Amino acid sequence: MSGRSRGVLLVLCGAIFLEGIDVAMLNVALPSIRAELGLTTGELQWVMSAYVLGYGGFMLLGGRAADLFGRRRMFLLPLAVFLVFSGLGGLAGDGWTLVLARFVTGTCAAFLMPAGLSVITTGFPAGRQRTTALLVYSGTGGGGFSVGLVVGGLLTAADWRWVFFVPVVLAALILAAGLPLIPRTEETRGTEEIRTAGTPAAGTTAGQRPRLDLPGAVTVTAAILLFVLTVERATHAPPAETLAALAASLVLLLAFALIERRSPAPLVRPGIFRTRSLVRANLTGLLFTAGFFGFQFIAVLYLRELRGWSTVQTSFAMLAMGADVVLAPLLTPRLVRRFGTARVILGGLLLAAVAYAAFLPLGMDRAYAAMFPSLLLIGVAFALVHGPLTMTATDGVAEHEQGLAAGLLYTSLQFGAALGLSAATAVATAVAGAATAPGDAGLLTAYRTALLVPLLTAVLAVLLSPRERRRRPRLRPVTPPKPALCGPAAPDGRGE
């Protein structure tokens, strides 16, 4: 790998690290934000939901925009906007300014992340270099989230506004490095390839500039926004409101499917879903992240509310889940080269299931030493699953659709996070409300039951995980036997 390639990879890893640390630090800072700004529970929930809405709602559009309008442009421009609005969040004096800032930063991340991934899948040669780059990239994202839990606790102890100002500094450094390093030829490569190819790609015609399927973009973005909103508010919104939003989302998704079938330049080419590896990778990613985020949410509540641990204590306790930042670039590439992506993913999913099951017997006085193996195994599982999934989801997809494939994967991961959090919260709330045991005992039962959600999603992910491709054996040409010269052949195969 050349020095410039390492520089490009460093910039891309910096961006995904920024996204991970930004989300984690805000999670830790929420109680302090609520206390200073005087936010209600609903307003505080919107601080989190706004980011999820922007991220999940625009991810598919962001991925396709990277293919059509240039990966360099769709990486650097959202990064600059992210910098500005993260600073606005740090200066916010009321809840709704903070909500606006989080929505815009989430939308920027929706364009930034697929563009970054597609730069790797199109800019690094297939084989060892691309495999290593993808695994380092994905491991850095998980490491950013884990580091953010600790850094967020330390910054919040000083002033919660620093959890917004630190990403501003990081984004400025990444932008300064990205401007000279990410090649300008990236912006025109897709169009040139389309012109020289035999058939134009979706969104382009031969010799013409790419164009966006605007009706499809509007309907699918609105559908995803409504669906994510439904999931986010399912545990604390009236049932009628939840059902109405879900029905509207499904109607918009149906309209989107009809538009794509008739559009000459669809936003999402329906044929892309015939790639089985892509479909299995997306389903597995959705289920894996659902379990990962659902588990983390319940574990933090258990340590903070039942055990009375401080924010910093809880952050350091969860740091074991950040083992992927070391294992992803060092161990995972060797395992992938030896066993293949499908087997490594399966191994990671099995480890996750074992870790969730081992954490189930919670108690009011359970020692951290008894919890540590589960937390460490989850970090190892993340290292084995996340990176190989990105490889599987983009394998076999044409270069001019790499951004779309990345957008589909990140949309699935974001849906998984929202579904896992909502499902775990719903189960914990329902069991706590119906518990006959008073106080902490009833809450402990609720948390134990909610931990079944990540365990179930891990088991389902094992069943749906990608499979190794079966290569058809090459048939050697068979030479027909020479005709017998002296009559019929004898039983021993020789002539008479």
Number of C-alpha atoms within 10 A of each C-alpha: 11 7 8 12 17 13 16 22 23 19 23 26 24 23 26 25 24 23 24 21 25 23 21 22 29 23 17 26 23 16 14 15 21 15 10 11 13 13 17 12 9 10 16 20 15 22 24 19 22 23 24 27 27 23 30 29 27 26 32 29 26 30 33 31 25 31 27 27 19 22 32 23 19 24 27 21 14 21 24 16 16 26 21 17 22 25 20 19 23 19 15 17 12 14 19 16 17 24 22 19 23 28 23 22 27 26 25 27 28 29 29 30 27 32 30 27 29 25 23 22 23 19 16 19 12 12 9 13 13 18 25 19 25 26 28 25 29 26 29 29 23 27 25 26 25 27 22 28 29 23 21 26 26 20 19 22 14 9 13 23 19 21 29 21 18 19 20 24 14 16 23 16 13 21 21 13 16 23 14 11 18 23 15 14 11 17 18 14 16 22 25 13 14 22 17 11 11 9 11 18 22 23 22 20 17 16 12 12 14 20 16 18 20 12 15 24 22 14 20 24 22 18 25 24 19 23 23 25 22 23 20 24 18 20 19 13 11 10 12 9 13 20 13 13 19 20 16 15 24 16 14 21 20 15 16 23 18 12 18 20 13 9 17 14 21 24 27 26 17 11 7 16 13 9 14 16 23 26 20 20 28 28 19 31 28 25 27 33 26 28 32 26 20 28 25 19 17 21 19 19 15 21 19 15 12 18 16 12 16 12 21 18 14 22 24 16 19 23 20 19 28 25 22 32 26 17 20 31 22 16 15 26 24 15 14 20 13 11 11 15 25 21 20 24 29 22 15 25 28 16 21 31 25 17 23 23 16 16 19 17 10 18 14 12 8 11 10 9 8 12 18 18 16 23 26 20 22 27 30 26 29 29 33 30 30 26 31 25 28 26 20 23 24 25 17 14 18 13 20 22 23 27 34 30 30 30 29 25 28 25 25 24 23 24 25 26 24 25 24 28 26 22 22 27 21 16 20 21 18 14 19 22 12 10 16 10 12 9 11 14 15 16 21 21 17 23 25 21 17 24 26 19 22 30 25 15 25 27 19 17 25 20 12 17 26 25 17 13 9 6 6 6 6 6 6 6 6 6 6 6 6 6 10 12 9 9 9 12 13 9 8 7 9 10 13 12
